[in-house]
Amino acid sequence: MATTSSLGVGTGIDLESMLTKIIAAEKAPITRIETKISEANTKISVPVRLNRNWMLCSRQLRHCNSLRDFLQ
């Protein structure tokens, strides 16, 4: 027969709240690291995108022999 119980019933201590806080405290360093990784990826991706766009633009400009070619 399956039974259910609550943590800390009858002890006067909110064990469920304590457990939730312990788990959150353990996850905090991981969350900070994930945030720093995300920020670093953003800082890296901006110059990469700029470089890619510059290369595409310069490649297109190489094919322009006149102003008319450029404006088309």
N, CA and C atoms as a LAMMPS dump frame, in Angstrom:
ITEM: TIMESTEP
0
ITEM: NUMBER OF ATOMS
216
ITEM: BOX BOUNDS ff ff ff
-5.0000000000000000e+02 5.0000000000000000e+02
-5.0000000000000000e+02 5.0000000000000000e+02
-5.0000000000000000e+02 5.0000000000000000e+02
ITEM: ATOMS id mol type element x y z
1 1 1 N 0.836 -1.161 0
2 1 2 C 0 0 0
3 1 3 C 0.894 1.241 0
4 2 1 N 0.595 2.169 -0.879
5 2 2 C 1.385 3.395 -0.969
6 2 3 C 0.888 4.399 0.055
7 3 1 N 1.854 5.09 0.649
8 3 2 C 1.5 6.13 1.606
9 3 3 C 2.166 7.423 1.204
10 4 1 N 1.566 8.513 1.622
11 4 2 C 2.176 9.817 1.378
12 4 3 C 2.419 10.476 2.716
13 5 1 N 3.465 11.28 2.759
14 5 2 C 3.767 11.987 4.003
15 5 3 C 4.363 13.341 3.671
16 6 1 N 4.331 14.221 4.628
17 6 2 C 4.93 15.534 4.471
18 6 3 C 6.185 15.591 5.31
19 7 1 N 7.189 16.276 4.792
20 7 2 C 8.43 16.43 5.544
21 7 3 C 8.182 17.249 6.798
22 8 1 N 8.657 16.782 7.92
23 8 2 C 8.65 17.569 9.147
24 8 3 C 7.33 17.634 9.881
25 9 1 N 6.353 16.809 9.495
26 9 2 C 5.063 16.856 10.179
27 9 3 C 5.271 16.481 11.637
28 10 1 N 4.773 17.326 12.524
29 10 2 C 4.858 17.054 13.951
30 10 3 C 6.134 17.516 14.614
31 11 1 N 7.113 17.97 13.842
32 11 2 C 8.376 18.393 14.448
33 11 3 C 8.406 19.882 14.716
34 12 1 N 7.537 20.617 14.057
35 12 2 C 7.549 22.067 14.212
36 12 3 C 8.602 22.732 13.339
37 13 1 N 9.295 21.946 12.532
38 13 2 C 10.337 22.474 11.639
39 13 3 C 9.832 22.349 10.202
40 14 1 N 9.96 23.412 9.459
41 14 2 C 9.518 23.408 8.06
42 14 3 C 10.635 22.813 7.203
43 15 1 N 10.7 21.485 7.174
44 15 2 C 11.768 20.797 6.442
45 15 3 C 11.638 20.989 4.932
46 16 1 N 10.417 21.081 4.455
47 16 2 C 10.231 21.271 3.012
48 16 3 C 10.823 22.607 2.568
49 17 1 N 10.596 23.65 3.354
50 17 2 C 11.161 24.96 3.047
51 17 3 C 12.687 24.918 3.129
52 18 1 N 13.199 24.241 4.14
53 18 2 C 14.657 24.122 4.286
54 18 3 C 15.252 23.393 3.092
55 19 1 N 14.605 22.312 2.67
56 19 2 C 15.094 21.533 1.537
57 19 3 C 15.068 22.371 0.262
58 20 1 N 14.002 23.121 0.067
59 20 2 C 13.9 23.995 -1.106
60 20 3 C 15.028 25.02 -1.119
61 21 1 N 15.33 25.603 0.034
62 21 2 C 16.394 26.603 0.124
63 21 3 C 17.769 25.976 -0.1
64 22 1 N 17.977 24.77 0.415
65 22 2 C 19.256 24.082 0.209
66 22 3 C 19.465 23.8 -1.274
67 23 1 N 18.435 23.312 -1.94
68 23 2 C 18.541 23.015 -3.372
69 23 3 C 18.815 24.296 -4.159
70 24 1 N 18.129 25.375 -3.808
71 24 2 C 18.356 26.659 -4.495
72 24 3 C 19.785 27.138 -4.274
73 25 1 N 20.297 26.972 -3.052
74 25 2 C 21.665 27.398 -2.745
75 25 3 C 22.677 26.573 -3.533
76 26 1 N 22.395 25.296 -3.721
77 26 2 C 23.313 24.444 -4.488
78 26 3 C 23.295 24.809 -5.97
79 27 1 N 22.151 25.256 -6.467
80 27 2 C 22.03 25.609 -7.881
81 27 3 C 22.593 26.998 -8.185
82 28 1 N 22.721 27.851 -7.186
83 28 2 C 23.147 29.237 -7.401
84 28 3 C 24.482 29.35 -8.14
85 29 1 N 25.54 28.608 -7.743
86 29 2 C 26.801 28.735 -8.486
87 29 3 C 26.668 28.308 -9.946
88 30 1 N 25.872 27.291 -10.192
89 30 2 C 25.671 26.818 -11.562
90 30 3 C 24.965 27.899 -12.375
91 31 1 N 23.971 28.519 -11.783
92 31 2 C 23.245 29.585 -12.465
93 31 3 C 24.166 30.749 -12.789
94 32 1 N 25.034 31.12 -11.851
95 32 2 C 25.982 32.219 -12.104
96 32 3 C 26.932 31.863 -13.237
97 33 1 N 27.413 30.63 -13.245
98 33 2 C 28.33 30.192 -14.304
99 33 3 C 27.616 30.197 -15.648
100 34 1 N 26.381 29.689 -15.685
101 34 2 C 25.626 29.678 -16.936
102 34 3 C 25.391 31.097 -17.447
103 35 1 N 25.146 32.036 -16.538
104 35 2 C 24.945 33.436 -16.925
105 35 3 C 26.229 33.999 -17.516
106 36 1 N 27.367 33.719 -16.883
107 36 2 C 28.65 34.218 -17.397
108 36 3 C 28.963 33.615 -18.769
109 37 1 N 28.652 32.343 -18.958
110 37 2 C 28.878 31.699 -20.252
111 37 3 C 28.014 32.358 -21.32
112 38 1 N 26.759 32.615 -20.983
113 38 2 C 25.845 33.265 -21.927
114 38 3 C 26.347 34.655 -22.297
115 39 1 N 26.809 35.417 -21.306
116 39 2 C 27.338 36.758 -21.571
117 39 3 C 28.576 36.688 -22.463
118 40 1 N 29.445 35.721 -22.203
119 40 2 C 30.658 35.574 -23.016
120 40 3 C 30.302 35.197 -24.452
121 41 1 N 29.333 34.308 -24.612
122 41 2 C 28.908 33.915 -25.96
123 41 3 C 28.346 35.103 -26.723
124 42 1 N 27.619 35.963 -26.038
125 42 2 C 27.068 37.161 -26.678
126 42 3 C 28.199 38.083 -27.112
127 43 1 N 29.179 38.285 -26.236
128 43 2 C 30.308 39.154 -26.577
129 43 3 C 31.104 38.613 -27.757
130 44 1 N 31.189 37.306 -27.857
131 44 2 C 31.931 36.686 -28.957
132 44 3 C 31.127 36.752 -30.249
133 45 1 N 29.825 36.532 -30.164
134 45 2 C 29.022 36.429 -31.384
135 45 3 C 28.875 37.756 -32.117
136 46 1 N 28.883 38.871 -31.413
137 46 2 C 28.723 40.169 -32.075
138 46 3 C 29.861 40.432 -33.059
139 47 1 N 31.136 40.332 -32.648
140 47 2 C 32.208 40.553 -33.631
141 47 3 C 32.198 39.525 -34.767
142 48 1 N 31.807 38.308 -34.459
143 48 2 C 31.75 37.275 -35.506
144 48 3 C 30.713 37.656 -36.557
145 49 1 N 29.535 38.104 -36.1
146 49 2 C 28.501 38.524 -37.054
147 49 3 C 28.937 39.746 -37.85
148 50 1 N 29.576 40.696 -37.19
149 50 2 C 30.062 41.879 -37.898
150 50 3 C 31.087 41.493 -38.961
151 51 1 N 31.983 40.606 -38.594
152 51 2 C 33.002 40.164 -39.543
153 51 3 C 32.367 39.446 -40.73
154 52 1 N 31.408 38.585 -40.452
155 52 2 C 30.731 37.854 -41.527
156 52 3 C 30.02 38.833 -42.469
157 53 1 N 29.33 39.814 -41.889
158 53 2 C 28.633 40.796 -42.724
159 53 3 C 29.61 41.643 -43.532
160 54 1 N 30.737 41.989 -42.918
161 54 2 C 31.76 42.755 -43.636
162 54 3 C 32.305 41.945 -44.818
163 55 1 N 32.533 40.669 -44.594
164 55 2 C 33.055 39.814 -45.663
165 55 3 C 32.047 39.697 -46.802
166 56 1 N 30.771 39.54 -46.463
167 56 2 C 29.745 39.458 -47.504
168 56 3 C 29.669 40.758 -48.299
169 57 1 N 29.729 41.867 -47.599
170 57 2 C 29.671 43.172 -48.253
171 57 3 C 30.885 43.382 -49.16
172 58 1 N 32.047 43.079 -48.651
173 58 2 C 33.258 43.285 -49.457
174 58 3 C 33.281 42.357 -50.666
175 59 1 N 32.76 41.156 -50.51
176 59 2 C 32.686 40.223 -51.636
177 59 3 C 31.774 40.794 -52.725
178 60 1 N 30.648 41.376 -52.313
179 60 2 C 29.732 41.983 -53.279
180 60 3 C 30.377 43.194 -53.958
181 61 1 N 31.109 43.99 -53.189
182 61 2 C 31.749 45.177 -53.758
183 61 3 C 32.832 44.816 -54.772
184 62 1 N 33.491 43.687 -54.6
185 62 2 C 34.526 43.267 -55.552
186 62 3 C 33.944 43.048 -56.941
187 63 1 N 32.662 42.684 -57.012
188 63 2 C 32.027 42.409 -58.296
189 63 3 C 31.493 43.669 -58.972
190 64 1 N 31.578 44.781 -58.301
191 64 2 C 31.095 46.048 -58.878
192 64 3 C 32.222 46.698 -59.671
193 65 1 N 31.955 46.906 -60.948
194 65 2 C 32.943 47.555 -61.797
195 65 3 C 32.618 49.021 -62.037
196 66 1 N 31.406 49.397 -61.706
197 66 2 C 31.007 50.794 -61.923
198 66 3 C 29.934 51.165 -60.92
199 67 1 N 29.587 52.432 -60.89
200 67 2 C 28.524 52.91 -60.005
201 67 3 C 27.183 52.264 -60.358
202 68 1 N 26.966 52.05 -61.649
203 68 2 C 25.735 51.412 -62.079
204 68 3 C 25.638 49.986 -61.509
205 69 1 N 26.728 49.255 -61.524
206 69 2 C 26.742 47.913 -60.929
207 69 3 C 26.425 47.981 -59.435
208 70 1 N 26.99 48.973 -58.775
209 70 2 C 26.799 49.131 -57.341
210 70 3 C 25.341 49.423 -56.991
211 71 1 N 24.687 50.228 -57.815
212 71 2 C 23.31 50.628 -57.524
213 71 3 C 22.276 49.584 -57.876
214 72 1 N 22.653 48.574 -58.596
215 72 2 C 21.686 47.537 -58.995
216 72 3 C 21.382 46.607 -57.881
